[in-house]
């Protein structure tokens, strides 16, 4: 009897739920469901400085919204928990000591200053960058004494220094990487916490993951993971590295050129089944070449081996076109329910009404005044367009300022509310030596298309982070097209 198929998705809770996470999750989900196996959700929060519970909650909510469910995870439990890596620290420490005992890993006592000096020398010599294995030759007894004395250390993987690491990929065949090109990776940090590489391999083995289906950006880490499996004496899973989602210019999909947050598409009125359908088309085609199909039909017809490696282009316009087909197929009652559930929900309207009530004289004024709350992109009023350029600054200077505002001050905000937005804009002004009068008007016009709007911070709270970022990036492109 064949071993059960067990797949997983393992997002890092360090920001908004990414469309790439849903893309990888979908193929893992389909493989598990098609084979009567299990789909596991694991939270990889080894980066304690950036990981946070709010991001985790957004990821779980977004994956549920799009229509995926999981058999095991931090919210539903399961026989292989805990499912947050931050709660598995002792497991990793036990396993890394097994590697040290066998000689497959070793303590490293090099200071940050020494490592920086080695890196500088390698750069100057145009040599391969990486750890020079200074501590690898230490006598094990001496290393143990230094550890017991309280001297800071990390644990590194003792990669083979000669030959190649060979592994099989379901889509790419044999992958061969010279061991000389692979660093002695840190497995356990000086604070006793694991790095991604150790935690990933240990968890995949202990959770019985049979197929590791992940993005192709992890191919460069494959030799480290293969060597870890071998060092533990464990059977390798089936590896399959999916092609990355691409922008139209073939670059890796990024928020600078495409919205990447699942929350953006939800707020923009994309139906979850349409988005899931579109992600299924990324590198794969139905046998009858249909564009539109259900999740159940996808699971039934899907074969992992049929994925194309050409680098699927995430075309937002094609997604919108497909979404339109889904909308037109909805029964009228369902269409009404979708509008009332998202775009015209009571909760959303009740956020908007207090901002508008004191500023309109008739009910008919509501739509003209508040229309920007209900659309994806805004059109600039003729009298507002010149105000998109900050007073005392040029269009290019304003575009640069808005880019810095988005990337350095708004992107990191997870608890999106008026106070947090006000603080972010204030931090920008302090850092860039801009006044609030210089900044606020271009932001107001970018977000609403008008100079006369409800209070800015409250407006940004109601619009939400995704719409604000999208419209500000749209304004940046408009400014770049203006004459200086």
N, C-alpha and C positions, 0 to 999 in steps of 0.2 A: 504493500500500500504506500502510495506516494506521501511524502511529508506535506502537511497543510501549508497552503500559501498564506503568508503573513506579510503585509506591507505596512508602511508607516509614512506619516508626514511629520516633520519635526521643525516647526517654525521657531524662530528666535523672537521673543516678545520685546523688541527694541524700537517699535514704531508702529505705523499704520499697517493693517493687514494688506499684504501685497498681492496683486493679481497673479504674479508668478507663483506664489504659494498655492493659490487655488488651482492653477494649471498643473503643477506637480501633484497636488492632492488628488485631482480628478483621475489621473492615470493610475495612481496607486489604488484609489478606491475601486476603479473599474476592474483592475487585475484581481483584487481580492474578492469582489462580489462575483465575478465571472467564474471563479474557481471554488466558490463556497468557503472562502477563507476569512481572515480577519483583517480589518483595517484599524491601525493604531494611530492615535494622535499623541505625540510626545512634545513637551515644551523644553527646548534647549536653551536654558537660561544660564549658561556658564559665565556669560559676560554680566557680572552682577552690577557693574557701574551703569550699564545702559538698559538692562532688563527691568521691567516693571509689570505689576499685576494688571494695571489698566490696559496695557497693550495686549496682554494675554487674553483678557476678557473681550477686547475688540476682535481679536483673531478668531476666537471660538464663535462669537456672534456672527461674524462675516461668513465663515465657512458654513455655519448652519443656515444663514440666509440664502446662500447660493444653492443649497440643496444637498449638501454632503453630510453624512452622519458617520460616526466612528464607533467601533465596538469596545475600545478601551481608550482611556484618556484621563486627564486630571479631574474632569468633571463627572465622568461616569464610572471611574474606577476600573478594576480588572485584576487578573491574577498575577500581573507582572509589574505592579506599581512599586514605589511611587512613579508617577509619570512626569514629574518635573525634575530636571537634573540637579537643581539646587537642593533637592531633598534626598539625593543619592550619593552625597559626598563620601561617606564611609565606604560605600561599595567601590568607588573608584580608587580610594586609598589602598584598600585591600588588594585590588588587582594590580596596582602599580608596584606594590611591594613584591608581588609574584614575579614581575618582570625584572626587578632589581636582583632578586635572589637567583634567577636563571641567567643573569648577565645580558638580558635583552634590553635593559635600560640602566641608567646610571645617574648618580647625583652630580649636579653641576653647581659649583660655588662661585662662579665668576660674577663679579660685580657689574652693575650697569655701566660704570665708567670703563671697565675693561672691554665689555662687549661693544660699546660705542667706538672705542679706539681701534678694535679689530675691524669693525665695519668701515671705518674711515680709511684704514690701510688697504682694505680690499677694493674700495671705490677708487682710491688713488692708483692702484695697480691694475684697475679694470678687470679684477678677478671676480669669480663667482661669489656672490654674497651669501653668507651663512656662518653658522657657528664653526669655529676651528677645532672643535673636539678636545679642547685643552684639558678638561677634567676626565676625559674618557679613560685615560691610562692610570688614573689614581688607584692605588691599592684599595680593595674593598674594605679592609679593616680600618685603614686610615679614614676613608670616606665615612664609615659608620661612626667613628669617634667624633669627627667634625660635625656630623648631624646631631649626635647626642649632646654635644657641647652647646648647641643652640645656634650654630652658625647658619645664616640664611642659605637656602639652596632651592633648586628646582630639580625635577627628574626629567631626564631626556631619553628619547628612544635611540638605541644604538643601531642606526641603519647600517646595513652592509656597505662597505666602501668600494667594492668592486662588483662587476657584473651588472645585471639588469633585473628589475622586478617585472615579471610577466603576469598579466591578469587578463581575464576574458570579460568582454562587455557584450551584452546581448545584441546591441545594435551595431557595434563597431568592430567586433571580433577581438583579436588579440591586441592588447595595449602593452607596449614595452617602453619603460622609462629607465634610463641609466641611473644606477644608484648614486653615482658621483654627483648627480644633479639635485639630490635630495638632502635636505638639512637633517641634522639630529634634532628632531622636533621636541619642543617642551611638551611633556605629557601632564605633569603636575606642577602648578605654579607655586611660588614661594609662600603663598597664603594657604596652601593645602588644597586648593580647588583645582579641578581638572581643566585642561584645555578641551576645545571642541573635539579634537582627534581621538583622545582617549575615551571621553564620555560617549562619543558616537559609536565607536566599535564595541565597547563593553555593553552599552544599552542594546544595540542591535542584536548582539549574541544572546544576552540574558532574556530579551523579550522575544526571542525566537523568530526574528525577522528573516524571512526566506529570500526576499527580493528587495534589494536596495535600489529604488528607482528615484533618481534625483537629477538635478540640473548638471549640465556638462561642465560648469565652472569648477566642479569638484574632481575632475579627472586628474588635475595636478596633485591632488592629495591622495590619489589612489594607491601609490606605492607605500605610503606611510600606513594606510589602513590595511593593506594586504600583509605587510610585514608584522603588524600588530596581531592580526588573526593567526599568522604562522607562529609568532612568539608564544601565544597562548595555547597553541595546539588546537585551534578551533577550525571547523569547516567554513570555508568562504560562502557567503550568500551569492545569489545571482546579482551581478551589478548591471545596471542599465542607466546610462547618462543621457537624459533628454536634451534635445537641442534648446538653446536659450531663445526666449521670445525676443524679437528684434524690432527696432524702429524701421521706418521706411528706408533710411540710409544704411541699414544693416548693422547699426550699432546696437549694443545691448539695451533693451527697453529701460528707460529711466524717466523719472518724474519731470525732467527738464523738457522732454519732447512728447511725452504721453502721460496722462494720468495713470498712476500705478496703484492707487489705493482702491480696494474693493468698495470702501465707503463712498468714494467719488461716484462710482457707477450706480450705486444704490440711490444716492441723492440726485443723480442726474436722470433718474427715471428709466434706467435699464432694468428689464425684467430678469430675475435670477436665472430662469431657465434659458433665456436667450444668451446670457453671458456664459453659462456653463456649456451650452451648445457651441458657442463660438470658440471657447477654449479647446473643446474637443477637436475642432478643425485645425488646430495648430500642429501641423506636421502629420496629420492623419486624415484619411478620407473614408467615408462609408463605402462599402462594396458597390452600392448602386450610385455612388457619387452625389447623393442628396446633400444639400446644405443644411436642411432643417430636420432634426430628429430629437427624440426624447432621450433622457438619461438612461432609461431602461433599454432603449434600442441601441444606444452606444455601448452599454455594458455587454449586451448580447453579441454584438458584431466586432467588438474591439479585439485586436491582436497587437500586443506590445511590439512584436517583430515587424509590424507594418509601418511603424513610425518613420517618417522621412527625416533625414539629417540636414536638410537644406537651411535651417535657421528660419523658423516661421515668422512672418512679419505681422505684428499686431496692428491691424488697420482699424482705427477707431470708426472711420466712416462705414466700413463693412459691418462692424458690430452694430452700429446704429441702424443700418439697412435691415439686418437680420432681426433686430429688436422690433422694427416696424412690422415685419411679417408676423411676429408673435402677437403684437398688439392687435392687428387686424383679425387674427384668428380667435381672439377672446370673445366669448359670449358677452353681450352687453352688460349683464349683471356683474360678471367677473371684472370687466373693464372698469365699471363704476367702483367696485370694491377695491381694486388696485389703486385707483386715484385717491380714494378716501383713506386708504391704508398708508400711503406714502406722501404723495405731493400735496394732497388736500386733507391731511389728517387733522383732527381736532387739536391734537397737541401742537402741531406746527402752526396752525392758524392762531392758537391762543398765545404763542410766542410773538407773533407778528402784530396782532391787534393793539397791544399797549403802545407799541412804537409808532403807530399810525393814527390812533384815535384823536389825538390832540392836533393833528396836522391836516385833516381833511374836513370839508364842510358838507359833503353829501356822500351817500353810500356809493354813488357812481364814481366818486373820486378814488375809491380804494384801488381799483385795478391800475389806473394810470400811475398812481403814487407808489404802490407797493408791488408792481409787476415784476421788478427785478428779483424778488424773492422766489419766483416760480419758474424762472427760465434758466437754461444752461449757460448760454453766453449772453452778454448784454450789448446793446447798441448804444453808442455815445450820442447824446444830444449835441446838436451843432454848437450850442454855446458852452457845452461842457468839455468838448474835445481839447481846446487850448489849455484848459485847466489840468489836463493830464500831465503836462510838463510842470514841474515844481517851480514855484516863483524863485527867481534868482539863479536858476540852474538850466542847463540845456537838456534837450530830449535824451541824448546819450547818457548824460549824468543821472538823469531821473531813472532811466532804464537800469543802469548799474545799481542805483540805490534800491530800487524795488527788488532786484535779483538778490542783493545782500539781505534785504528785509525777509524775503521768503526763505532763503536757504539757511541763514544763520539765526534768525529770530523767530520765525513762525513755524518752520518745519519741526523744530524740537518740542513744540508745545503739544502735550497730550491731553491735558485737562483743559479743553477749549471752552473758555467762558470770557465774558467781557473784561473781568479783572486781569486775566492772564494775557489777553490780547493787548490791553492798555499797557501792561508791564513790558510786553515784547516790543511794542512800538516805542515806548520810552527808552528801552535799552538800546534800540537802534539809534535813536536821536543822540543819546549820550556817546555812543561809540563812534558815530559818524559826524558828530558835531553839526547836526541839522536841528532846526527848530521844529516844534510840533506843527506850526503853521505851514512850513515848507513841505512837510511829509503828509499831513492828513488829507489835504485836498486831492493830490494825485491818487492816494489810496481810495478815497471816497468815490472819485470818478471811475477808477478802475473796477470797483466792485459793483457800482450801481448804474453807471452811465450818466449820472446826473450830479449836479452840485447841490441840489436841495434834497436831503434825505433825512431819515431818522438818525438818532445819535450813532456815531460811527462804531464804537466798541460793541454796543448792543446789537447793531446791525450785523457785525461780523460774527458775533456769537450765534445769531439765528441762522445766518447763511451757512455756517459750518466751515470747518477747516478746509474741506476738499474744494468747495466752490470758491472760497477765498483764494486759495493757492492757484486754482485753474484760471480765475479771472485776472489775477495779478500777473501770471505768466503771459496771458493773452495781451495785457496792457504793455508788457515789456516788448513784445513783438511789434505792437503798434508804434511804440516810441522808437524802436530801432529803424522803422521805416520812415520816420519823420526827418526832415532836414534839421541839421544841428542848429 
